[in-house]
């Protein structure tokens, strides 16, 4: 075995740590071995980019025990699996956050999301790892939940060195090789890795922490015709009139050919806004409400992960507070009385800006709006047993009206 050149990256030690990590967290093995290692003296420890490269400091590897390096491997690949680069970049745009200070805050918040249950059970916590308790924050939240709860100051001064790379917050670094650089994973390859990891967690959920089980449940949910129908309705709304938001020169208008010497902007379309009205009446079971939350997560993915474009309105006989989507399981589904989704439709349509699509998740025991809403409408019906499809509320002979013709209807489950 040849000796390592002075100052060179100790690949043998680094790869031994990766194998250690894969043995401690076998459901992450596919992702760990999908990362391509790049030696870099400009990164403080280890960092990732969105194209699944892992930049590694030789000095950091030399001074860090193998057991702790294994924890860093798991930490860095977790940023990519949880899509922190896109989420961080999106949060920065939405909130108007600029500068390295805000990106550091995003990195800290993303680390809190990962580290609250990443270590232990055979995996050592790396020295200096950020955990929610070190900032006086609760465990079990997402990056977007943590960000409003702390600012940079004396409590975060021990983390100023932190830099997990553009794969953690979406801001390109000077050492990044970019999408055209060597060994970049394409979008389909990255999705395939996520699918394999989610599949492994779903197959043996008892071996994974709660945070990973939640992630896998959202990432790996068996496809259903309902989702195909929703996707079609969403795409239809996006291509309809009025979905254009702004003009861009990134893609010149085709009309430019008729105006020599001028470049005309094209209309940039945004993903549609979706309002989800969830039936929380007493006739809807807890299992069906749980299924509704899974559908909300799928709807979020159908609009490109833009949680800011999804609003949830719990409704029984009266519409409750309209909740912007942060994470599906955090939405309080309050109700238990009778059913009148007309109030839910009314509240959803009063929102400004108005939704492009309204999705109603219900058992069907409800009056329906008399008029077609001024947007696309999809109704997801929870299945009911019996040849007559009769439901019992106060009247044993009660048969609810079928959803109106203007709604696209499909059974959930």
C-alpha positions in Angstrom: 0.0 0.0 0.0 1.5 3.3 -1.1 1.9 6.1 1.5 -0.3 9.2 1.1 1.5 12.3 -0.3 1.9 15.1 2.3 -1.2 17.4 2.2 -3.1 15.1 -0.2 -6.6 13.9 0.6 -6.6 10.6 2.5 -9.2 8.8 0.4 -8.7 5.5 2.2 -9.8 7.1 5.5 -12.6 9.1 3.8 -14.0 6.0 2.1 -13.7 3.9 5.2 -15.8 6.5 6.9 -18.4 6.3 4.1 -18.6 2.5 4.5 -19.0 3.0 8.3 -21.9 5.4 7.6 -23.6 3.0 5.1 -23.4 0.2 7.7 -24.9 2.5 10.4 -27.6 3.8 8.1 -28.1 1.2 5.4 -31.2 2.9 4.0 -28.9 5.9 3.0 -26.3 3.7 1.3 -27.6 4.4 -2.2 -27.3 8.1 -1.6 -23.9 7.9 0.1 -22.3 6.0 -2.8 -23.9 8.3 -5.4 -21.9 11.3 -4.1 -18.7 12.0 -6.1 -15.8 13.2 -4.0 -13.9 16.4 -5.0 -10.7 17.4 -3.1 -10.8 21.1 -2.2 -8.7 23.2 0.1 -11.3 26.0 0.0 -14.0 24.3 2.0 -13.7 24.4 5.8 -14.8 20.7 6.3 -17.1 18.9 3.8 -19.7 20.5 1.5 -22.1 19.5 -1.2 -23.5 21.1 -4.4 -26.9 20.4 -5.9 -25.3 18.1 -8.5 -24.3 15.6 -5.9 -20.6 16.4 -5.6 -19.0 16.3 -2.2 -16.1 18.8 -1.7 -13.7 17.6 1.0 -10.9 19.4 2.9 -7.8 17.2 3.2 -6.9 18.8 6.5 -10.3 18.2 7.9 -10.1 14.5 7.0 -6.7 14.2 8.6 -7.8 15.6 12.0 -11.2 14.0 12.2 -11.8 10.4 13.6 -13.4 7.9 11.2 -16.5 7.6 13.4 -17.1 11.4 13.2 -16.4 11.5 9.5 -19.1 8.9 9.0 -21.6 11.3 10.7 -20.5 14.1 8.4 -21.1 11.9 5.4 -24.7 11.2 6.6 -25.2 14.9 7.4 -24.1 16.2 4.0 -26.1 13.7 1.9 -29.1 14.5 4.0 -29.0 18.1 2.7 -29.4 16.8 -0.8 -32.0 14.2 -0.1 -34.1 16.8 1.7 -33.8 19.3 -1.2 -32.4 22.0 1.0 -30.7 23.9 -1.9 -34.0 24.5 -3.7 -35.9 25.1 -0.4 -33.3 27.6 0.8 -33.1 29.4 -2.5 -36.9 29.6 -2.7 -37.2 30.9 0.9 -34.6 33.6 0.1 -36.5 34.8 -2.9 -39.9 34.8 -1.2 -38.6 36.7 1.9 -36.2 39.0 0.1 -33.2 37.7 2.0 -29.8 38.6 0.7 -26.1 38.3 1.7 -23.9 35.6 3.4 -25.5 36.2 6.8 -28.9 35.1 5.7 -27.4 32.1 3.9 -25.6 31.1 7.1 -28.9 31.3 8.9 -30.4 29.0 6.4 -27.5 26.6 6.7 -28.0 26.6 10.5 -31.7 26.0 10.2 -31.2 23.2 7.7 -28.7 21.6 10.1 -31.2 21.7 12.9 -33.7 19.9 10.7 -31.2 17.1 10.0 -29.3 16.8 13.3 -32.2 16.6 15.7 -32.3 12.8 15.2 -29.4 12.0 12.8 -26.9 10.6 15.3 -26.7 7.9 18.0 -27.6 4.3 17.4 -24.1 3.5 16.0 -23.4 7.0 14.5 -21.2 9.5 16.4 -22.2 13.2 16.4 -19.4 15.2 14.8 -17.8 17.9 16.9 -19.5 21.2 16.6 -22.7 19.8 15.0 -25.6 22.2 15.3 -28.7 20.8 17.1 -31.9 22.7 17.9 -31.3 22.5 21.6 -28.1 24.5 21.3 -30.2 27.4 20.1 -33.0 26.8 22.6 -35.3 25.5 19.8 -37.6 22.4 19.8 -36.7 19.3 17.8 -38.7 17.9 15.0 -39.3 21.0 12.9 -38.3 21.8 9.3 -35.8 24.4 8.1 -38.6 26.8 7.2 -40.0 26.4 10.7 -36.7 27.2 12.4 -35.8 30.2 10.3 -38.3 32.7 11.9 -37.3 31.5 15.4 -33.7 32.8 15.6 -31.3 35.4 14.3 -27.6 35.8 14.1 -26.0 37.0 17.4 -24.2 35.8 20.5 -26.1 32.5 20.4 -24.8 31.6 16.9 -21.3 32.9 17.0 -19.9 29.4 17.5 -21.3 28.5 14.0 -19.8 31.3 11.9 -17.4 28.7 10.3 -20.3 26.6 9.1 -20.6 26.1 5.3 -22.2 22.9 3.9 -22.1 24.4 0.4 -24.7 25.3 -2.2 -26.4 21.9 -1.7 -27.5 23.2 1.7 -28.8 26.7 0.9 -28.9 27.2 -2.9 -26.2 29.9 -3.1 -23.4 29.0 -5.5 -19.9 28.8 -4.1 -16.6 29.7 -5.7 -15.5 26.1 -5.6 -18.6 24.7 -7.3 -18.0 22.9 -10.6 -21.5 23.8 -11.8 -24.0 21.7 -13.8 -21.6 21.3 -16.7 -18.7 20.1 -14.6 -17.5 16.5 -14.4 -19.5 13.9 -12.5 -22.7 15.9 -12.1 -25.9 13.9 -11.6 -28.8 14.9 -13.8 -32.3 15.6 -12.5 -33.5 12.1 -13.3 -30.5 10.5 -11.7 -31.0 12.5 -8.5 -34.7 11.6 -8.4 -33.8 7.9 -8.9 -31.5 8.1 -5.8 -34.2 9.7 -3.7 -36.7 7.1 -4.8 -34.4 4.2 -3.9 -33.7 5.7 -0.4 -37.4 6.4 0.2 -38.2 2.8 -0.9 -35.6 1.4 1.5 -37.0 3.4 4.4 -40.6 2.5 3.6 -39.7 -1.2 3.4 -38.2 -1.2 7.0 -39.6 1.9 8.7 -38.7 0.7 12.2 -35.0 1.2 11.5 -35.3 4.9 10.5 -35.8 8.0 12.8 -39.1 9.7 12.7 -37.8 12.6 10.5 -36.7 10.1 7.8 -39.9 8.2 8.0 -41.9 11.4 7.4 -39.6 12.3 4.5 -40.0 8.9 2.9 -43.8 8.9 3.3 -44.0 12.1 1.3 -41.3 11.1 -1.2 -42.5 7.5 -1.8 -46.3 7.2 -1.8 -47.7 4.7 -4.3 -49.0 6.5 -7.4 -52.8 6.6 -7.8 -55.1 7.7 -10.6 -56.1 10.5 -8.3 -52.6 12.0 -8.5 -52.6 11.7 -12.3 -55.9 13.5 -12.5 -54.7 16.3 -10.1 -51.5 16.7 -12.2 -53.6 17.1 -15.3 -55.8 19.7 -13.7 -52.8 21.6 -12.4 -51.2 21.6 -15.8 -54.4 22.7 -17.4 -54.7 25.6 -15.0 -51.1 26.6 -15.6 -51.7 26.7 -19.4 -54.9 28.7 -19.1 -55.3 32.4 -19.5 -54.2 34.6 -16.7 -51.5 32.3 -15.4 -48.7 34.5 -16.8 -47.0 36.4 -14.1 -44.2 38.5 -15.6 -42.0 39.0 -18.6 -38.5 37.6 -19.0 -35.7 38.0 -21.4 -34.3 34.6 -20.4 -36.5 33.1 -23.2 -37.1 35.7 -26.0 -40.5 35.9 -27.5 -41.1 34.2 -30.9 -42.4 37.6 -32.1 -38.8 38.9 -32.0 -38.3 37.3 -35.5 -40.7 39.9 -36.9 -38.9 42.8 -35.4 -35.3 42.8 -36.7 -32.8 44.3 -34.3 -35.1 44.0 -31.3 -35.4 41.3 -28.6 -38.8 41.0 -27.1 -39.5 39.3 -23.7 -41.7 36.3 -23.4 -44.4 35.9 -20.7 -43.2 33.8 -17.9 -45.7 31.4 -16.4 -45.8 30.5 -12.7 -47.1 27.3 -11.2 -50.8 27.6 -10.3 -52.0 28.5 -6.8 -54.0 25.6 -5.3 -56.5 25.8 -2.4 -57.3 22.5 -0.8 -60.6 22.3 1.1 -60.5 19.3 3.5 -63.8 17.8 4.9 -63.3 17.5 8.6 -66.9 16.6 9.5 -67.7 13.7 11.9 -68.4 11.3 9.0 -64.7 11.5 7.9 -62.5 9.0 9.8 -59.0 9.8 11.2 -57.5 7.4 8.7 -59.1 9.4 5.9 -57.9 12.7 7.3 -54.4 11.2 7.4 -54.8 10.2 3.7 -55.9 13.8 3.0 -52.6 15.1 4.5 -50.7 12.7 2.2 -52.6 14.1 -0.8 -51.7 17.7 0.3 -48.0 16.7 0.3 -48.5 15.3 -3.2 -50.2 18.5 -4.3 -47.2 20.5 -3.1 -45.0 18.3 -5.2 -47.3 18.8 -8.2 -46.7 22.5 -8.1 -43.0 22.1 -8.1 -42.5 22.0 -4.3 -43.8 25.6 -4.0 -45.4 25.4 -0.6 -46.3 29.1 -0.7 -48.7 28.3 -3.6 -50.7 25.8 -1.6 -53.4 26.8 1.0 -55.4 24.4 3.2 -58.9 25.2 4.4 -60.3 22.7 7.0 -64.1 22.7 6.8 -67.1 20.9 8.4 -70.3 23.0 8.7 -68.1 26.1 8.7 -64.8 27.0 7.1 -61.9 27.3 9.5 -58.7 29.4 9.2 -57.0 29.1 5.8 -53.5 27.7 6.5 -50.5 28.4 4.2 -48.7 25.1 3.7 -45.5 24.6 5.7 -45.6 20.9 6.3 -48.8 18.8 5.9 -48.8 17.2 9.3 -48.6 20.6 11.0 -52.1 21.6 9.8 -54.8 21.4 12.5 -57.7 19.6 11.0 -60.4 20.9 13.4 -64.0 19.9 13.0 -66.3 17.0 13.8 -69.7 18.5 13.1 -72.0 18.4 10.1 -70.8 19.2 6.5 -71.2 22.2 4.2 -68.3 22.6 1.9 -69.9 25.6 0.3 -68.4 27.7 3.1 -65.0 26.1 2.4 -65.2 27.0 -1.3 -66.3 30.5 -0.4 -63.3 31.0 1.9 -60.9 29.5 -0.6 -62.1 31.8 -3.4 -62.0 34.9 -1.1 -58.2 34.5 -0.8 -56.0 37.1 -2.6 -54.5 36.3 -4.9 -57.3 33.9 -5.9 -56.4 30.3 -6.4 -56.1 28.8 -9.9 -57.3 25.4 -8.7 -59.6 24.3 -5.9 -59.3 20.7 -4.6 -62.0 19.4 -2.3 -61.2 16.2 -0.3 -64.5 14.8 1.1 -66.7 11.8 1.6 -69.4 13.6 -0.5 -71.9 14.2 2.3 -72.2 17.9 1.6 -74.2 20.5 -0.3 -72.3 21.9 -3.3 -72.0 25.4 -4.6 -74.8 26.4 -6.9 -72.5 28.0 -9.4 -69.3 26.9 -11.0 -66.3 28.4 -9.3 -64.2 30.8 -11.4 -61.3 28.3 -11.5 -60.5 24.7 -12.1 -62.1 22.3 -9.5 -61.1 18.8 -8.6 -63.1 16.7 -6.1 -61.4 13.7 -4.3 -64.0 11.4 -2.8 -63.1 9.0 0.0 -64.7 5.7 -0.9 -67.8 4.4 0.8 -69.0 0.8 0.9 -72.4 -0.6 -0.1 -74.2 -1.0 -3.5 -76.6 1.9 -2.9 -73.8 4.2 -1.7 -76.0 5.6 1.0 -74.6 7.3 4.1 -76.0 7.6 7.5 -75.9 10.9 9.3 -79.1 12.0 11.0 -81.4 10.4 8.3 -80.8 6.7 7.5 -82.3 7.3 4.1 -80.1 10.3 3.3 -78.3 10.0 -0.1 -76.1 13.0 -0.8 -76.1 14.8 -4.1 -73.3 13.7 -6.4 -70.6 16.3 -7.1 -71.7 18.8 -9.8 -70.8 18.3 -13.4 -68.3 21.2 -13.4 -66.0 19.3 -11.0 -63.5 16.6 -12.1 -64.2 13.7 -9.7 -62.1 10.7 -8.7 -62.0 8.3 -5.7 -59.1 8.5 -3.4 -57.4 5.3 -2.2 
